[in-house]
Amino acid sequence: MTADSSSSTATSPPPVLPEPEEDLPEKSGLLADRDAIRQAHEQTVGQRPGTLVVREDALPPRLFLISYAENFYQEKEYADYTVLLAYFRAHPEIKHWIDVRGYNNLPLMQLLQEDFQIHPLMMEDVLGDYQRAKVEETEHGLFMVSRMTEFTRLLDIEDDQLSIFTGDNYVLTFQDDYVDCLDPVRQRLRSGRSSIRRRQPLYLAYALTDVVLDHYYPTMAAIGDYIEKLEERIFLGRSDRRLLNRILHIKKDIVRFRRLVYPEREKIAEILRMPEEVVPEEIKTYFKDCYDHAIQAMDLAESYRESVSSLVDLFLSDQSNRMNEVMKVLTIISSIFIPLSFVVGLYGMNFQREAPDGSINHLNMPELYSPWGYPVLLAILGIIVMFQLIYFYRKGWLTNR
């Protein structure tokens, strides 16, 4: 691959993650996403297929247009969609990237659907914002869905949907957030040295997909670093219930990340199987590189999932060892006091030396009336304790060996 198509996110700074002892919110990002998906599905239950529904918490749309050619570049944000559309239609000789960020304007979404001849079912997928990665062939090009990811400080994987439509001279993208991971592509277009300007719009769609995949690696690197941090705390003997919660939290994130990457891999594989008149062989060469990236991300997810499973076993083993240490100390203490308790209990028996008739029972503990009886007994108890400690030490029970 050329330098132009290389990853632009490799130098992205890793997120600042919390220490394992810091508190996290009770509801994880996974549960929040499940609630959002459930609410989105409830809004469309019983409605006609292709009915457009905008979520109440969606952001107001912002319209950006990047027009480019090999020796031309213009980037502008438009407040009026009609002005943007007029400029787009007035310049069919150059290529355009129409970037729509935010959905909370249903009439505007309907205008975009009509002007760019988007099928209602596809537009419904765009506004639903919880579609798995996929690709579909349209009358004018391709409709692709990708999931942009970020590992947050709250140990959650945030993912946003990126919807891409391609045409003869344009790429139309939709996303629900104003901030994304696509700035490396914008920088390449601005630089004037990028091959994106010289190639067809489908190559821009590839570049967007590539940067989304490249952004998976900082996410996985952050997860890997945190797994190492958790493992280090276990080895340092700082494991507690809160640490186990962190491990299980990360395990859920890895499972969720795998669910994001797997459809992405299948999407690219489907692109590679498309006929050449839909996706030229030249562009497929670049998508093959994306496919390799998706495979690597899947391998990382599998590796981290095994690491976290081992981390759970390590945590439970550490807890068991600590419990064994406690039981060993208690057992040693009990072993020391068992013979002492026997001796003390023996001398606690009430066998009187003097009978009621005044006679003397010589076999009933004569040492009780010896002037040295008590010191001698204490000495015997001390000797028993010393003998036991020496015996335990030689057996290695008082050490960690």
C-alpha positions in Angstrom: 0.0 0.0 0.0 1.1 3.6 -0.6 2.0 5.9 2.2 -1.2 7.8 1.4 -3.3 4.8 2.4 -1.5 4.0 5.6 -3.0 4.3 9.0 -3.3 7.9 10.2 -4.4 7.0 13.7 -1.3 5.1 14.8 0.0 8.1 16.7 -3.3 8.8 18.4 -2.8 9.2 22.2 -4.3 6.4 24.2 -7.2 7.4 26.5 -6.5 8.1 30.1 -8.0 5.2 32.0 -9.1 5.1 35.6 -7.2 3.2 38.2 -8.8 -0.1 39.2 -9.8 1.3 42.6 -11.8 4.2 41.1 -15.6 4.0 41.1 -17.4 3.6 37.8 -21.1 4.4 37.1 -23.5 1.5 37.7 -24.8 1.3 34.2 -22.2 0.4 31.6 -22.1 1.6 28.0 -23.3 -1.8 26.9 -26.4 -1.6 29.0 -27.0 2.0 27.9 -26.7 0.9 24.2 -29.2 -2.0 24.9 -31.7 0.5 26.3 -31.2 2.8 23.3 -31.7 -0.1 20.8 -34.7 -1.2 22.7 -36.2 2.3 22.6 -35.4 2.6 18.9 -37.2 -0.6 18.2 -40.2 0.3 20.3 -40.6 3.5 18.2 -40.9 1.5 15.0 -43.0 -1.4 16.2 -46.1 -1.8 14.0 -45.1 1.0 11.6 -44.8 0.6 7.8 -41.4 -0.5 6.6 -39.4 2.6 5.5 -41.0 4.9 8.0 -38.5 7.5 9.1 -38.3 8.1 12.8 -35.8 10.5 14.4 -34.7 9.9 18.0 -35.6 12.6 20.5 -32.0 12.9 21.7 -30.6 13.3 18.2 -28.4 16.4 17.5 -29.5 19.1 15.1 -27.9 18.5 11.7 -24.8 20.3 10.4 -24.0 20.2 6.7 -20.5 20.1 5.4 -19.4 20.0 1.8 -15.9 19.1 0.6 -15.6 19.6 -3.2 -12.3 18.4 -4.7 -10.5 17.5 -7.9 -6.8 16.9 -8.6 -6.1 20.6 -8.7 -9.1 22.0 -6.8 -10.3 21.9 -3.2 -13.0 23.7 -1.3 -14.4 22.9 2.1 -17.4 24.7 3.6 -20.2 24.3 6.2 -23.6 25.3 4.9 -26.5 26.5 7.1 -29.0 26.2 4.2 -29.4 22.8 2.4 -30.8 24.4 -0.8 -27.6 26.4 -1.2 -25.5 23.3 -0.8 -27.6 21.3 -3.2 -27.5 24.1 -5.8 -23.7 24.2 -5.7 -23.5 20.4 -5.8 -25.7 20.3 -8.9 -23.9 23.2 -10.6 -20.5 21.4 -10.5 -20.9 17.8 -11.7 -17.4 17.9 -13.2 -15.8 17.7 -9.7 -16.2 15.3 -6.9 -18.0 16.0 -3.6 -18.1 14.7 -0.1 -21.4 15.7 1.6 -21.0 15.1 5.3 -24.3 15.3 7.4 -23.7 15.3 11.1 -26.8 15.0 13.2 -30.3 13.7 12.4 -32.8 15.9 14.3 -34.5 17.4 11.3 -36.9 15.0 9.7 -37.9 17.2 6.7 -34.2 17.7 5.9 -33.7 13.9 6.0 -36.6 13.4 3.7 -35.2 16.0 1.2 -31.9 14.2 1.2 -33.6 10.9 0.6 -35.5 12.3 -2.3 -32.7 14.3 -3.9 -30.2 11.5 -3.7 -32.7 8.8 -4.5 -32.1 6.8 -1.3 -34.4 3.8 -0.7 -36.7 4.4 2.3 -35.4 1.2 3.9 -31.9 2.4 3.7 -32.8 5.8 5.1 -34.6 4.0 7.9 -31.3 2.2 8.7 -29.4 5.5 8.7 -31.7 7.2 11.1 -32.0 4.1 13.3 -28.3 4.6 14.1 -27.9 1.0 15.5 -27.2 -1.0 12.4 -24.4 -3.6 12.3 -21.8 -3.0 9.6 -23.0 -4.0 6.2 -22.9 -3.2 2.5 -25.7 -3.0 -0.1 -25.7 -2.3 -3.8 -27.8 0.7 -4.8 -28.9 2.1 -8.2 -26.1 4.7 -8.1 -23.3 2.8 -6.1 -23.0 1.4 -2.7 -24.6 1.8 0.7 -22.2 1.0 3.5 -22.5 1.1 7.3 -19.5 1.1 9.6 -19.2 1.4 13.4 -16.7 4.0 14.7 -15.3 3.1 18.1 -13.6 4.8 21.1 -12.6 3.5 24.4 -13.6 6.0 27.1 -12.2 6.7 30.5 -15.3 5.0 32.0 -14.1 1.7 30.5 -16.8 1.7 27.9 -16.6 1.3 24.1 -18.6 4.1 22.5 -19.5 3.3 19.0 -21.2 5.6 16.5 -22.7 4.6 13.1 -21.2 5.9 9.9 -23.5 5.5 6.9 -21.9 6.0 3.5 -23.6 6.4 0.1 -21.6 6.5 -3.1 -22.5 7.9 -6.5 -20.9 8.9 -9.8 -19.3 12.1 -8.4 -20.2 12.1 -4.7 -19.9 10.4 -1.4 -22.7 11.1 1.1 -22.1 10.3 4.7 -24.4 10.4 7.8 -23.4 10.3 11.4 -25.1 11.3 14.6 -22.2 13.1 16.4 -20.3 16.2 15.5 -17.0 14.6 16.5 -15.6 11.6 14.7 -12.4 9.8 13.7 -12.4 10.9 10.1 -10.1 13.9 10.4 -7.1 12.0 8.9 -9.1 11.7 5.7 -10.0 15.4 5.7 -6.3 16.3 6.3 -5.3 14.1 3.3 -7.8 15.9 1.1 -6.6 19.3 2.3 -2.9 18.5 1.8 -3.3 18.2 -2.0 -0.8 15.3 -2.2 -3.4 12.6 -1.5 -4.4 10.2 -4.3 -8.0 10.6 -3.1 -8.3 13.7 -5.2 -7.3 11.8 -8.4 -9.4 8.7 -7.9 -13.1 8.0 -8.2 -15.5 8.7 -5.2 -15.5 5.0 -4.3 -11.9 5.4 -3.3 -12.9 8.0 -0.8 -15.5 5.5 0.6 -12.6 3.1 1.0 -10.5 5.7 2.8 -13.3 6.4 5.2 -13.7 2.6 5.9 -9.9 2.3 6.3 -9.6 5.0 8.9 -12.5 3.6 10.8 -10.8 0.2 10.9 -7.4 1.8 11.8 -9.2 3.5 14.7 -10.0 0.1 16.2 -6.3 -0.4 17.1 -6.0 2.5 19.6 -9.2 1.1 21.2 -7.7 -2.4 21.4 -4.3 -1.0 22.6 -6.1 0.8 25.4 -7.9 -2.4 26.4 -4.6 -4.4 26.3 -2.8 -1.8 28.5 -5.6 -1.9 31.0 -5.6 -5.7 31.1 -1.9 -5.6 31.9 -2.6 -3.1 34.7 -5.2 -5.4 36.2 -2.8 -8.3 36.0 -0.1 -6.4 37.7 -2.5 -5.5 40.6 -3.3 -9.2 41.0 0.4 -10.1 41.2 0.9 -7.3 43.8 -1.7 -8.8 46.0 -4.2 -6.0 45.6 -7.1 -8.0 44.3 -10.5 -7.3 45.8 -14.1 -7.4 44.7 -13.8 -4.1 42.9 -11.0 -5.5 40.8 -13.1 -8.4 39.8 -15.8 -6.0 38.6 -13.2 -4.3 36.4 -12.2 -7.6 34.9 -15.8 -8.5 34.1 -16.4 -5.0 32.7 -13.5 -5.3 30.3 -14.6 -8.8 29.3 -18.0 -7.4 28.3 -16.2 -4.6 26.3 -14.1 -7.2 24.4 -17.2 -9.3 23.6 -18.9 -6.1 22.4 -15.9 -5.1 20.3 -15.8 -8.5 18.7 -19.5 -8.0 17.7 -18.6 -4.8 16.0 -15.5 -6.1 14.1 -17.0 -9.3 12.9 -19.7 -7.7 10.7 -17.1 -5.2 9.4 -15.0 -8.2 8.2 -18.0 -9.7 6.5 -19.0 -6.4 4.9 -15.5 -6.1 3.3 -15.6 -9.7 2.2 -18.9 -9.0 0.5 -17.4 -6.0 -1.3 -14.6 -8.1 -2.6 -17.1 -10.6 -4.0 -19.0 -7.9 -6.0 -18.7 -7.7 -9.8 -16.1 -5.5 -11.3 -18.6 -3.1 -12.8 -19.8 -2.3 -9.2 -16.4 -2.3 -7.5 -13.4 -2.1 -9.9 -10.5 -4.4 -9.3 -8.2 -1.5 -8.6 -10.4 -0.5 -5.7 -10.8 -4.1 -4.5 -7.0 -4.1 -4.0 -7.3 -1.5 -1.3 -10.4 -3.1 0.3 -8.2 -6.3 0.6 -5.9 -4.3 2.8 -9.0 -3.3 4.9 -9.9 -6.9 5.1 -6.5 -7.7 6.5 -7.0 -5.0 9.1 -10.3 -6.4 10.1 -8.8 -9.9 10.5 -6.0 -8.5 12.7 -8.6 -6.7 14.8 -10.5 -9.9 15.2 -7.3 -11.7 16.2 -6.6 -9.1 18.8 -10.2 -9.3 20.2 -9.9 -13.1 20.5 -6.5 -12.8 22.1 -7.7 -10.3 24.7 -10.8 -12.4 25.4 -8.6 -15.3 26.3 -6.4 -13.0 28.4 -9.3 -11.8 30.3 -10.6 -15.3 30.9 -7.2 -16.2 32.2 -7.3 -13.1 34.3 -10.5 -14.2 36.0 -8.9 -17.6 36.7 -5.8 -15.8 38.1 -8.0 -13.6 40.3 -9.9 -16.6 41.7 -6.6 -18.5 42.2 -5.1 -15.5 44.1 -8.2 -15.3 46.3 -7.9 -19.0 47.0 -4.2 -18.6 47.9 -5.0 -15.7 50.2 -7.7 -17.8 51.9 -5.3 -20.7 52.2 -2.7 -18.4 53.9 -5.4 -17.2 56.4 -6.4 -20.8 57.0 -2.8 -21.8 57.5 -2.2 -19.1 60.1 -5.4 -20.1 61.9 -4.4 -23.8 61.8 -1.0 -23.1 63.2 -2.5 -21.1 66.1 -5.0 -23.9 66.7 -2.3 -26.5 66.6 -0.2 -24.6 69.2 -3.1 -24.2 71.6 -4.5 -27.8 71.3 -1.8 -29.4 73.6 -1.8 -26.4 75.9 -5.5 -26.6 76.2 -5.2 -30.4 76.9 -2.7 -29.7 79.8 -4.7 -26.9 81.2 -7.9 -28.9 81.0 -6.2 -31.8 82.7 -5.2 -29.7 85.6 -8.6 -28.2 85.7 -10.2 -31.4 86.9 -11.6 -31.2 90.4 -10.1 -34.3 92.0 -9.5 -33.3 95.6 -6.3 -34.4 97.3 -7.9 -34.4 100.8 -10.9 -36.7 101.4 -13.9 -35.7 103.5 -12.8 -38.0 106.3 -9.5 -36.1 106.5 -7.4 -38.8 104.7 -5.0 -37.9 101.9 -5.4 -39.2 98.4 -1.8 -39.5 97.2 -2.7 -40.1 93.6 -4.8 -37.0 93.1 -2.4 -34.5 91.6 0.2 -34.2 94.3 2.1 -31.5 92.3 -0.7 -29.1 93.0 0.8 -28.6 96.5 4.4 -28.5 95.3 6.0 -25.0 95.7 7.5 -25.3 92.2 4.4 -26.9 90.6 3.1 -23.8 88.8 6.5 -22.5 87.4 7.3 -26.0 86.3 4.0 -26.3 84.5 4.5 -23.0 82.8 8.0 -24.1 81.7 6.5 -27.3 80.3 3.9 -25.3 78.3 6.6 -23.0 77.0 8.8 -26.1 75.9 5.8 -27.5 74.1 5.2 -24.2 72.2 8.9 -24.0 71.3 9.0 -27.6 70.1 6.0 -27.0 67.9 7.4 -23.8 66.4 10.7 -25.5 65.6 8.8 -28.4 64.0 6.5 -26.0 61.9 9.6 -24.1 60.8 11.4 -27.1 59.6 8.4 -28.2 57.7 8.2 -24.8 56.0 4.8 -24.0 57.4 6.0 -20.7 58.9 7.5 -19.5 55.6 6.2 -19.2 52.0 8.3 -22.1 50.6 
